[in-house]
Amino acid sequence: MDSDIFSKFSLKGKVALITGASRGIGEGIASAYSKAGAKVVICSRKNRAIEEASRKIMESGGEVLGLAANVSASNDRARLIKDAMDWAGQINILVNNVGGNPHFGPLAELAESAWDKVMDINLKTSFIVSQSVYHAWMKDHGGTIINVSSVGAFETIVGINAYNIAKAALIHLTRCLAREWGPNGIRVNALAPGLVKTKMSQALWDGPLGVELTRSNPIGRIAEIDDIECGALFLASDASSFVTGHTLVIDGGQLVR
Ligand SMILES: NC(=O)c1ccc[n+]([C@@H]2O[C@H](COP(=O)([O-])OP(=O)(O)OC[C@H]3O[C@@H](n4cnc5c(N)ncnc54)[C@H](OP(=O)(O)O)[C@@H]3O)[C@@H](O)[C@H]2O)c1
C-alpha cells in the first residue's frame, strides 16, 4: 500500500471541537483526534470532569482546551465558539456528540417538555452549534462536521422512539447541510453507532439484555468506544475527502439481523 495513504488520516495542523467529551464516545474521539495530531477543544457541563479529561490528553502529549459549557444554553454555546476561536484561531472539525435519551416510555405518554428536551439535545443543539461554527470559520475556510446519530434512527423501539425520531432528523439535517454547505468546502457526515459500552447505555449492556444483544449481534459483541473513534477519524480526515451527506453505521451488523 502507498505509504502516502496513511498521511491522509493525519489531522496535523487541524483544530477539532468536540461537544460532550468528558467521557464516553466524545472523550474517545477527542483522544483519537489528538493522537492524530489535532489540537482539540472539548466541553461538558461539569467543570471537574472536563478538567480531568483535558489532563489525560495533555499527559499523552496533546494540546487541549477544556471548557465547562452546556450546549443547550445559548450563552454557553456562544462562549464555547468564541473561546475556541480565541485559543486556536480556527475550527476545522466539529463533532456534535452531545445527545442522549433522558425519557423512557411510549409516545402516547410523552410530555411536551420531554419531547422538547430530547429534540433539543439530540437535534437543535447540533444545528445551532454547526451554524455558529459555519459563521465563525467554516463558511470562508471549509471544514468537516460530524453529527453523532444512532442506529436508533433506523429502528422503532417502544420506550425510546422520541430519541429515535430526533436521531433520524439529525441524519436528514446532515444531508441538508452537506448540500447547502458543500460549495463552501464543508463536508457534513453522520455516525450511527449501535450499542456502545458507555455510561449512557450501561443499563442496556450491563445485564441480561446485554447478553441477548451480544448473542444476536452478527459480529458477536457490543461496540467498544475505539470502534467509533476509527470511523470518526475517517470522517474528519482527508481520507474521506469525497464523502459527504453520508451516515456511517458502526454496529457490528445490528441493523442487518
Ligand atoms: N452509548 C451508546 O450505546 C450510543 C449508541 C448510539 C449513539 N450514541 C450517541 O453517542 C453520543 C455520546 O453518547 P455516550 O454514550 O458517549 O454518552 P455519555 O457516556 O453519557 O457521555 C456524554 C457526554 O456528553 C456530556 N454532556 C451531556 N449533556 C451535555 C450538554 N448539554 N452540554 C455539554 N455536554 C454535555 C457529558 O458530560 P456532562 O454530564 O459533564 O455534561 C459527557 O461528557 C450521544 O449523542 C448518543 O446519543 C450512543
The ligand as a MOL file (V3000), in Angstrom:
LIG
                    3D

  0  0  0     0  0            999 V3000
M  V30 BEGIN CTAB
M  V30 COUNTS 48 52 0 0 0
M  V30 BEGIN ATOM
M  V30 1 N -23.5840 4.6520 24.0790 0
M  V30 2 C -24.2930 4.1570 23.0860 0
M  V30 3 O -24.6540 2.9540 23.0750 0
M  V30 4 C -24.6890 5.0380 21.9350 0
M  V30 5 C -25.2160 4.4360 20.7800 0
M  V30 6 C -25.5780 5.2150 19.7000 0
M  V30 7 C -25.4100 6.5890 19.7600 0
M  V30 8 N -24.9070 7.1680 20.8900 0 CHG=1
M  V30 9 C -24.7640 8.6380 20.8980 0
M  V30 10 O -23.4090 8.9440 21.1580 0
M  V30 11 C -23.3280 10.2080 21.8230 0
M  V30 12 C -22.4770 10.0760 23.0680 0
M  V30 13 O -23.0580 9.0850 23.8990 0
M  V30 14 P -22.2510 8.4390 25.1290 0
M  V30 15 O -22.8100 7.0870 25.3140 0
M  V30 16 O -20.7870 8.6070 24.9520 0 CHG=-1
M  V30 17 O -22.7720 9.3660 26.3470 0
M  V30 18 P -22.1740 9.5800 27.7940 0
M  V30 19 O -21.2370 8.4980 28.1850 0
M  V30 20 O -23.3690 9.8390 28.6750 0
M  V30 21 O -21.3390 10.9480 27.6430 0
M  V30 22 C -21.9990 12.1260 27.3280 0
M  V30 23 C -21.0250 13.2870 27.3550 0
M  V30 24 O -21.7220 14.4850 26.9920 0
M  V30 25 C -21.6420 15.4470 28.0650 0
M  V30 26 N -22.8960 16.1950 28.0180 0
M  V30 27 C -24.1510 15.7350 28.2100 0
M  V30 28 N -25.0410 16.7290 28.0460 0
M  V30 29 C -24.3350 17.8380 27.7360 0
M  V30 30 C -24.6850 19.1790 27.4480 0
M  V30 31 N -25.9680 19.6010 27.4490 0
M  V30 32 N -23.7020 20.0700 27.1430 0
M  V30 33 C -22.4040 19.6820 27.1450 0
M  V30 34 N -22.0100 18.4170 27.4150 0
M  V30 35 C -22.9670 17.5050 27.7010 0
M  V30 36 C -21.3990 14.6070 29.3170 0
M  V30 37 O -20.7290 15.3140 30.3550 0
M  V30 38 P -21.5230 16.1800 31.4810 0
M  V30 39 O -22.5030 15.2620 32.1230 0
M  V30 40 O -20.4190 16.6700 32.3800 0
M  V30 41 O -22.1620 17.3100 30.7530 0
M  V30 42 C -20.4460 13.5430 28.7380 0
M  V30 43 O -19.1450 14.0730 28.5930 0
M  V30 44 C -24.7800 10.6480 22.0760 0
M  V30 45 O -25.1940 11.5270 21.0560 0
M  V30 46 C -25.5460 9.3390 21.9950 0
M  V30 47 O -26.9030 9.5390 21.6400 0
M  V30 48 C -24.5380 6.4340 21.9700 0
M  V30 END ATOM
M  V30 BEGIN BOND
M  V30 1 1 1 2
M  V30 2 2 2 3
M  V30 3 1 2 4
M  V30 4 1 4 5
M  V30 5 2 4 48
M  V30 6 2 5 6
M  V30 7 1 6 7
M  V30 8 2 7 8
M  V30 9 1 8 9
M  V30 10 1 8 48
M  V30 11 1 9 10
M  V30 12 1 9 46
M  V30 13 1 10 11
M  V30 14 1 11 12
M  V30 15 1 11 44
M  V30 16 1 12 13
M  V30 17 1 13 14
M  V30 18 2 14 15
M  V30 19 1 14 16
M  V30 20 1 14 17
M  V30 21 1 17 18
M  V30 22 2 18 19
M  V30 23 1 18 20
M  V30 24 1 18 21
M  V30 25 1 21 22
M  V30 26 1 22 23
M  V30 27 1 23 24
M  V30 28 1 23 42
M  V30 29 1 24 25
M  V30 30 1 25 26
M  V30 31 1 25 36
M  V30 32 1 26 27
M  V30 33 1 26 35
M  V30 34 2 27 28
M  V30 35 1 28 29
M  V30 36 1 29 30
M  V30 37 2 29 35
M  V30 38 1 30 31
M  V30 39 2 30 32
M  V30 40 1 32 33
M  V30 41 2 33 34
M  V30 42 1 34 35
M  V30 43 1 36 37
M  V30 44 1 36 42
M  V30 45 1 37 38
M  V30 46 2 38 39
M  V30 47 1 38 40
M  V30 48 1 38 41
M  V30 49 1 42 43
M  V30 50 1 44 45
M  V30 51 1 44 46
M  V30 52 1 46 47
M  V30 END BOND
M  V30 END CTAB
M  END
